[in-house]
């Protein structure tokens, strides 16, 4: 009968410690290696989820040279494996260097078995959740979910998805609020696709990208001879969206004079082309988006209040990427899978330092910045794995300065992220999340209370 236990590889050249560790991990399928060649061979053959690695390996048992070489080679072979490195007292520099190279965590010698078991157990939990996230990301395009191409495991975006599901069937105007690059057009297309108008046209216009003098003719169209160069009658975007959805991106940039004409259309569902006198009835749904503070613009008389309430019958706020824990890594893998076959087919994944950089970066440009960086990195990559250098990202920063080196804070941040992912994957079900995390319900409740998290 096949052994279904989780696989753990221990790389340790001390026979006494090997025996001690073997007795401590009988719940795992255990593999032992005493040097680099054995460790890499087992890693290739068995693909253990977690490895504990003593840096002092032969032929340099009193140093760390062979240990670091082993760490680098193992991460190159299996970047998804969680490697926990052993360092002696006073070897903080070795520990920091290990983390920078891609080790998941480290422990100090002499070994405290309870502490090490806790670290190893958490490594298995994180590996399991990351593997599930990868599986979900890979399936997302084929699942035909409500939001189509949206890839997420964050509760914040799950809430957006649920709101879209409820709003889409109702024929009301929808306003999407969010920073640039958060995917507002993707959400707008999802509202359209899930609505009764889904088989009709989806017409998008960026109101900030068109000069003010041309925006009116783009929206409302014009009659032949209406102005110099108007050689034929041309319908506008509003007419083009008849029977479907009109998406007004950056609606806050519409000039005041044109806001009056747009308001009239929203009230009467009738337009007049420039130079025309015959009214044209148009049945279309309006979805708009902006990154601007329209409330402040209304207070400054730069945006009409009556127009705002016509456009904002339903408001959906889209979180930034930094507010979506774990989504940066999910999306990075999704974009790599989409673009690598075209841009650089040999590229198959991310190196450990790249994933660390993706988790640490603040993503001020949101999803658009992430996709652009991944595409650039795929092109620049020399080997099979994209590195932090390929992404043009530093390791150990959060986008606004150096990340704290305090281990307790770093571990708490990692625990908080993993718990939120588990809650997302279980759709807020505490029992399901506890099962994913491998803890009891009371333990999960305590952790959630400690980290101020909710389902």
Secondary structure as a PSIPRED ss2 file (coil, helix, strand):
# PSIPRED VFORMAT (PSIPRED V4.0)

   1 X C   1.000  0.000  0.000
   2 X C   1.000  0.000  0.000
   3 X C   1.000  0.000  0.000
   4 X C   1.000  0.000  0.000
   5 X C   1.000  0.000  0.000
   6 X C   1.000  0.000  0.000
   7 X E   0.000  0.000  1.000
   8 X E   0.000  0.000  1.000
   9 X E   0.000  0.000  1.000
  10 X E   0.000  0.000  1.000
  11 X E   0.000  0.000  1.000
  12 X C   1.000  0.000  0.000
  13 X C   1.000  0.000  0.000
  14 X C   1.000  0.000  0.000
  15 X H   0.000  1.000  0.000
  16 X H   0.000  1.000  0.000
  17 X H   0.000  1.000  0.000
  18 X H   0.000  1.000  0.000
  19 X H   0.000  1.000  0.000
  20 X H   0.000  1.000  0.000
  21 X H   0.000  1.000  0.000
  22 X H   0.000  1.000  0.000
  23 X H   0.000  1.000  0.000
  24 X H   0.000  1.000  0.000
  25 X C   1.000  0.000  0.000
  26 X C   1.000  0.000  0.000
  27 X C   1.000  0.000  0.000
  28 X C   1.000  0.000  0.000
  29 X E   0.000  0.000  1.000
  30 X E   0.000  0.000  1.000
  31 X E   0.000  0.000  1.000
  32 X E   0.000  0.000  1.000
  33 X E   0.000  0.000  1.000
  34 X C   1.000  0.000  0.000
  35 X C   1.000  0.000  0.000
  36 X H   0.000  1.000  0.000
  37 X H   0.000  1.000  0.000
  38 X H   0.000  1.000  0.000
  39 X H   0.000  1.000  0.000
  40 X H   0.000  1.000  0.000
  41 X H   0.000  1.000  0.000
  42 X H   0.000  1.000  0.000
  43 X H   0.000  1.000  0.000
  44 X H   0.000  1.000  0.000
  45 X H   0.000  1.000  0.000
  46 X H   0.000  1.000  0.000
  47 X C   1.000  0.000  0.000
  48 X C   1.000  0.000  0.000
  49 X C   1.000  0.000  0.000
  50 X E   0.000  0.000  1.000
  51 X E   0.000  0.000  1.000
  52 X E   0.000  0.000  1.000
  53 X E   0.000  0.000  1.000
  54 X E   0.000  0.000  1.000
  55 X C   1.000  0.000  0.000
  56 X C   1.000  0.000  0.000
  57 X C   1.000  0.000  0.000
  58 X C   1.000  0.000  0.000
  59 X C   1.000  0.000  0.000
  60 X C   1.000  0.000  0.000
  61 X C   1.000  0.000  0.000
  62 X C   1.000  0.000  0.000
  63 X C   1.000  0.000  0.000
  64 X C   1.000  0.000  0.000
  65 X H   0.000  1.000  0.000
  66 X H   0.000  1.000  0.000
  67 X H   0.000  1.000  0.000
  68 X H   0.000  1.000  0.000
  69 X H   0.000  1.000  0.000
  70 X H   0.000  1.000  0.000
  71 X H   0.000  1.000  0.000
  72 X H   0.000  1.000  0.000
  73 X H   0.000  1.000  0.000
  74 X H   0.000  1.000  0.000
  75 X H   0.000  1.000  0.000
  76 X H   0.000  1.000  0.000
  77 X H   0.000  1.000  0.000
  78 X C   1.000  0.000  0.000
  79 X C   1.000  0.000  0.000
  80 X C   1.000  0.000  0.000
  81 X C   1.000  0.000  0.000
  82 X E   0.000  0.000  1.000
  83 X E   0.000  0.000  1.000
  84 X E   0.000  0.000  1.000
  85 X E   0.000  0.000  1.000
  86 X E   0.000  0.000  1.000
  87 X E   0.000  0.000  1.000
  88 X E   0.000  0.000  1.000
  89 X C   1.000  0.000  0.000
  90 X C   1.000  0.000  0.000
  91 X C   1.000  0.000  0.000
  92 X H   0.000  1.000  0.000
  93 X H   0.000  1.000  0.000
  94 X H   0.000  1.000  0.000
  95 X H   0.000  1.000  0.000
  96 X H   0.000  1.000  0.000
  97 X H   0.000  1.000  0.000
  98 X H   0.000  1.000  0.000
  99 X H   0.000  1.000  0.000
 100 X H   0.000  1.000  0.000
 101 X H   0.000  1.000  0.000
 102 X C   1.000  0.000  0.000
 103 X C   1.000  0.000  0.000
 104 X C   1.000  0.000  0.000
 105 X E   0.000  0.000  1.000
 106 X E   0.000  0.000  1.000
 107 X E   0.000  0.000  1.000
 108 X E   0.000  0.000  1.000
 109 X E   0.000  0.000  1.000
 110 X C   1.000  0.000  0.000
 111 X C   1.000  0.000  0.000
 112 X C   1.000  0.000  0.000
 113 X H   0.000  1.000  0.000
 114 X H   0.000  1.000  0.000
 115 X H   0.000  1.000  0.000
 116 X H   0.000  1.000  0.000
 117 X H   0.000  1.000  0.000
 118 X H   0.000  1.000  0.000
 119 X H   0.000  1.000  0.000
 120 X H   0.000  1.000  0.000
 121 X H   0.000  1.000  0.000
 122 X H   0.000  1.000  0.000
 123 X H   0.000  1.000  0.000
 124 X H   0.000  1.000  0.000
 125 X H   0.000  1.000  0.000
 126 X H   0.000  1.000  0.000
 127 X H   0.000  1.000  0.000
 128 X H   0.000  1.000  0.000
 129 X H   0.000  1.000  0.000
 130 X H   0.000  1.000  0.000
 131 X H   0.000  1.000  0.000
 132 X H   0.000  1.000  0.000
 133 X H   0.000  1.000  0.000
 134 X H   0.000  1.000  0.000
 135 X H   0.000  1.000  0.000
 136 X H   0.000  1.000  0.000
 137 X H   0.000  1.000  0.000
 138 X H   0.000  1.000  0.000
 139 X H   0.000  1.000  0.000
 140 X H   0.000  1.000  0.000
 141 X C   1.000  0.000  0.000
 142 X C   1.000  0.000  0.000
 143 X C   1.000  0.000  0.000
 144 X C   1.000  0.000  0.000
 145 X C   1.000  0.000  0.000
 146 X C   1.000  0.000  0.000
 147 X C   1.000  0.000  0.000
 148 X C   1.000  0.000  0.000
 149 X C   1.000  0.000  0.000
 150 X C   1.000  0.000  0.000
 151 X C   1.000  0.000  0.000
 152 X C   1.000  0.000  0.000
 153 X C   1.000  0.000  0.000
 154 X C   1.000  0.000  0.000
 155 X H   0.000  1.000  0.000
 156 X H   0.000  1.000  0.000
 157 X H   0.000  1.000  0.000
 158 X H   0.000  1.000  0.000
 159 X H   0.000  1.000  0.000
 160 X H   0.000  1.000  0.000
 161 X H   0.000  1.000  0.000
 162 X H   0.000  1.000  0.000
 163 X H   0.000  1.000  0.000
 164 X H   0.000  1.000  0.000
 165 X H   0.000  1.000  0.000
 166 X H   0.000  1.000  0.000
 167 X H   0.000  1.000  0.000
 168 X H   0.000  1.000  0.000
 169 X C   1.000  0.000  0.000
 170 X C   1.000  0.000  0.000
 171 X C   1.000  0.000  0.000
 172 X C   1.000  0.000  0.000
 173 X C   1.000  0.000  0.000
 174 X E   0.000  0.000  1.000
 175 X E   0.000  0.000  1.000
 176 X E   0.000  0.000  1.000
 177 X E   0.000  0.000  1.000
 178 X C   1.000  0.000  0.000
 179 X C   1.000  0.000  0.000
 180 X C   1.000  0.000  0.000
 181 X C   1.000  0.000  0.000
 182 X C   1.000  0.000  0.000
 183 X C   1.000  0.000  0.000
 184 X H   0.000  1.000  0.000
 185 X H   0.000  1.000  0.000
 186 X H   0.000  1.000  0.000
 187 X H   0.000  1.000  0.000
 188 X H   0.000  1.000  0.000
 189 X H   0.000  1.000  0.000
 190 X H   0.000  1.000  0.000
 191 X H   0.000  1.000  0.000
 192 X H   0.000  1.000  0.000
 193 X H   0.000  1.000  0.000
 194 X C   1.000  0.000  0.000
 195 X C   1.000  0.000  0.000
 196 X C   1.000  0.000  0.000
 197 X C   1.000  0.000  0.000
 198 X C   1.000  0.000  0.000
 199 X C   1.000  0.000  0.000
 200 X C   1.000  0.000  0.000
 201 X C   1.000  0.000  0.000
 202 X E   0.000  0.000  1.000
 203 X E   0.000  0.000  1.000
 204 X E   0.000  0.000  1.000
 205 X E   0.000  0.000  1.000
 206 X E   0.000  0.000  1.000
 207 X C   1.000  0.000  0.000
 208 X C   1.000  0.000  0.000
 209 X C   1.000  0.000  0.000
 210 X C   1.000  0.000  0.000
 211 X C   1.000  0.000  0.000
 212 X H   0.000  1.000  0.000
 213 X H   0.000  1.000  0.000
 214 X H   0.000  1.000  0.000
 215 X H   0.000  1.000  0.000
 216 X H   0.000  1.000  0.000
 217 X H   0.000  1.000  0.000
 218 X H   0.000  1.000  0.000
 219 X H   0.000  1.000  0.000
 220 X H   0.000  1.000  0.000
 221 X C   1.000  0.000  0.000
 222 X E   0.000  0.000  1.000
 223 X C   1.000  0.000  0.000
 224 X C   1.000  0.000  0.000
 225 X C   1.000  0.000  0.000
 226 X C   1.000  0.000  0.000
 227 X C   1.000  0.000  0.000
 228 X C   1.000  0.000  0.000
 229 X C   1.000  0.000  0.000
 230 X C   1.000  0.000  0.000
 231 X C   1.000  0.000  0.000
 232 X C   1.000  0.000  0.000
 233 X C   1.000  0.000  0.000
 234 X E   0.000  0.000  1.000
 235 X C   1.000  0.000  0.000
 236 X C   1.000  0.000  0.000
 237 X H   0.000  1.000  0.000
 238 X H   0.000  1.000  0.000
 239 X H   0.000  1.000  0.000
 240 X H   0.000  1.000  0.000
 241 X C   1.000  0.000  0.000
 242 X C   1.000  0.000  0.000
 243 X C   1.000  0.000  0.000
 244 X C   1.000  0.000  0.000
 245 X E   0.000  0.000  1.000
 246 X E   0.000  0.000  1.000
 247 X E   0.000  0.000  1.000
 248 X E   0.000  0.000  1.000
 249 X E   0.000  0.000  1.000
 250 X C   1.000  0.000  0.000
 251 X H   0.000  1.000  0.000
 252 X H   0.000  1.000  0.000
 253 X H   0.000  1.000  0.000
 254 X C   1.000  0.000  0.000
 255 X C   1.000  0.000  0.000
 256 X H   0.000  1.000  0.000
 257 X H   0.000  1.000  0.000
 258 X H   0.000  1.000  0.000
 259 X H   0.000  1.000  0.000
 260 X H   0.000  1.000  0.000
 261 X H   0.000  1.000  0.000
 262 X H   0.000  1.000  0.000
 263 X H   0.000  1.000  0.000
 264 X H   0.000  1.000  0.000
 265 X H   0.000  1.000  0.000
 266 X H   0.000  1.000  0.000
 267 X H   0.000  1.000  0.000
 268 X H   0.000  1.000  0.000
 269 X C   1.000  0.000  0.000
 270 X E   0.000  0.000  1.000
 271 X E   0.000  0.000  1.000
 272 X C   1.000  0.000  0.000
 273 X C   1.000  0.000  0.000
 274 X E   0.000  0.000  1.000
 275 X C   1.000  0.000  0.000
 276 X C   1.000  0.000  0.000
 277 X C   1.000  0.000  0.000
 278 X C   1.000  0.000  0.000
 279 X C   1.000  0.000  0.000
 280 X E   0.000  0.000  1.000
 281 X E   0.000  0.000  1.000
 282 X C   1.000  0.000  0.000
 283 X C   1.000  0.000  0.000
 284 X C   1.000  0.000  0.000
 285 X E   0.000  0.000  1.000
 286 X E   0.000  0.000  1.000
 287 X E   0.000  0.000  1.000
 288 X E   0.000  0.000  1.000
 289 X E   0.000  0.000  1.000
 290 X E   0.000  0.000  1.000
 291 X C   1.000  0.000  0.000
 292 X C   1.000  0.000  0.000
 293 X C   1.000  0.000  0.000
 294 X H   0.000  1.000  0.000
 295 X H   0.000  1.000  0.000
 296 X H   0.000  1.000  0.000
 297 X H   0.000  1.000  0.000
 298 X H   0.000  1.000  0.000
 299 X H   0.000  1.000  0.000
 300 X C   1.000  0.000  0.000
 301 X C   1.000  0.000  0.000
 302 X C   1.000  0.000  0.000
 303 X C   1.000  0.000  0.000
 304 X C   1.000  0.000  0.000
 305 X H   0.000  1.000  0.000
 306 X H   0.000  1.000  0.000
 307 X H   0.000  1.000  0.000
 308 X H   0.000  1.000  0.000
 309 X H   0.000  1.000  0.000
 310 X H   0.000  1.000  0.000
 311 X H   0.000  1.000  0.000
 312 X C   1.000  0.000  0.000
 313 X C   1.000  0.000  0.000
 314 X E   0.000  0.000  1.000
 315 X E   0.000  0.000  1.000
 316 X E   0.000  0.000  1.000
 317 X E   0.000  0.000  1.000
 318 X C   1.000  0.000  0.000
 319 X C   1.000  0.000  0.000
 320 X C   1.000  0.000  0.000
 321 X H   0.000  1.000  0.000
 322 X H   0.000  1.000  0.000
 323 X H   0.000  1.000  0.000
 324 X C   1.000  0.000  0.000
 325 X C   1.000  0.000  0.000
 326 X C   1.000  0.000  0.000
 327 X H   0.000  1.000  0.000
 328 X H   0.000  1.000  0.000
 329 X H   0.000  1.000  0.000
 330 X H   0.000  1.000  0.000
 331 X H   0.000  1.000  0.000
 332 X H   0.000  1.000  0.000
 333 X H   0.000  1.000  0.000
 334 X H   0.000  1.000  0.000
 335 X H   0.000  1.000  0.000
 336 X H   0.000  1.000  0.000
 337 X H   0.000  1.000  0.000
 338 X H   0.000  1.000  0.000
 339 X H   0.000  1.000  0.000
 340 X H   0.000  1.000  0.000
 341 X H   0.000  1.000  0.000
 342 X H   0.000  1.000  0.000
 343 X H   0.000  1.000  0.000
 344 X C   1.000  0.000  0.000
 345 X C   1.000  0.000  0.000
 346 X C   1.000  0.000  0.000
 347 X C   1.000  0.000  0.000
 348 X C   1.000  0.000  0.000
 349 X E   0.000  0.000  1.000
 350 X E   0.000  0.000  1.000
 351 X C   1.000  0.000  0.000
 352 X H   0.000  1.000  0.000
 353 X H   0.000  1.000  0.000
 354 X H   0.000  1.000  0.000
 355 X H   0.000  1.000  0.000
 356 X H   0.000  1.000  0.000
 357 X H   0.000  1.000  0.000
 358 X H   0.000  1.000  0.000
 359 X H   0.000  1.000  0.000
 360 X H   0.000  1.000  0.000
 361 X C   1.000  0.000  0.000
 362 X C   1.000  0.000  0.000
 363 X C   1.000  0.000  0.000
 364 X C   1.000  0.000  0.000
 365 X C   1.000  0.000  0.000
 366 X H   0.000  1.000  0.000
 367 X H   0.000  1.000  0.000
 368 X H   0.000  1.000  0.000
 369 X H   0.000  1.000  0.000
 370 X H   0.000  1.000  0.000
 371 X H   0.000  1.000  0.000
 372 X H   0.000  1.000  0.000
 373 X H   0.000  1.000  0.000
 374 X H   0.000  1.000  0.000
 375 X H   0.000  1.000  0.000
 376 X H   0.000  1.000  0.000
 377 X H   0.000  1.000  0.000
 378 X H   0.000  1.000  0.000
 379 X H   0.000  1.000  0.000
 380 X H   0.000  1.000  0.000
 381 X C   1.000  0.000  0.000
 382 X C   1.000  0.000  0.000
 383 X C   1.000  0.000  0.000
 384 X C   1.000  0.000  0.000
 385 X E   0.000  0.000  1.000
 386 X E   0.000  0.000  1.000
 387 X C   1.000  0.000  0.000
 388 X H   0.000  1.000  0.000
 389 X H   0.000  1.000  0.000
 390 X H   0.000  1.000  0.000
 391 X H   0.000  1.000  0.000
 392 X C   1.000  0.000  0.000
 393 X C   1.000  0.000  0.000
 394 X C   1.000  0.000  0.000
 395 X C   1.000  0.000  0.000
 396 X C   1.000  0.000  0.000
 397 X E   0.000  0.000  1.000
 398 X C   1.000  0.000  0.000
 399 X C   1.000  0.000  0.000
 400 X C   1.000  0.000  0.000
 401 X C   1.000  0.000  0.000
 402 X E   0.000  0.000  1.000
 403 X C   1.000  0.000  0.000
 404 X C   1.000  0.000  0.000
 405 X C   1.000  0.000  0.000
 406 X C   1.000  0.000  0.000
 407 X H   0.000  1.000  0.000
 408 X H   0.000  1.000  0.000
 409 X H   0.000  1.000  0.000
 410 X H   0.000  1.000  0.000
 411 X H   0.000  1.000  0.000
 412 X H   0.000  1.000  0.000
 413 X H   0.000  1.000  0.000
 414 X H   0.000  1.000  0.000
 415 X H   0.000  1.000  0.000
 416 X H   0.000  1.000  0.000
 417 X H   0.000  1.000  0.000
 418 X H   0.000  1.000  0.000
 419 X H   0.000  1.000  0.000
 420 X H   0.000  1.000  0.000
 421 X H   0.000  1.000  0.000
 422 X H   0.000  1.000  0.000
 423 X H   0.000  1.000  0.000
 424 X H   0.000  1.000  0.000
 425 X H   0.000  1.000  0.000
 426 X C   1.000  0.000  0.000
 427 X C   1.000  0.000  0.000
 428 X C   1.000  0.000  0.000
 429 X C   1.000  0.000  0.000
 430 X H   0.000  1.000  0.000
 431 X H   0.000  1.000  0.000
 432 X H   0.000  1.000  0.000
 433 X H   0.000  1.000  0.000
 434 X H   0.000  1.000  0.000
 435 X H   0.000  1.000  0.000
 436 X H   0.000  1.000  0.000
 437 X H   0.000  1.000  0.000
 438 X C   1.000  0.000  0.000
 439 X C   1.000  0.000  0.000
 440 X C   1.000  0.000  0.000
 441 X H   0.000  1.000  0.000
 442 X H   0.000  1.000  0.000
 443 X H   0.000  1.000  0.000
 444 X H   0.000  1.000  0.000
 445 X H   0.000  1.000  0.000
 446 X H   0.000  1.000  0.000
 447 X H   0.000  1.000  0.000
 448 X H   0.000  1.000  0.000
 449 X H   0.000  1.000  0.000
 450 X H   0.000  1.000  0.000
 451 X C   1.000  0.000  0.000
 452 X C   1.000  0.000  0.000
 453 X C   1.000  0.000  0.000
 454 X C   1.000  0.000  0.000
 455 X C   1.000  0.000  0.000
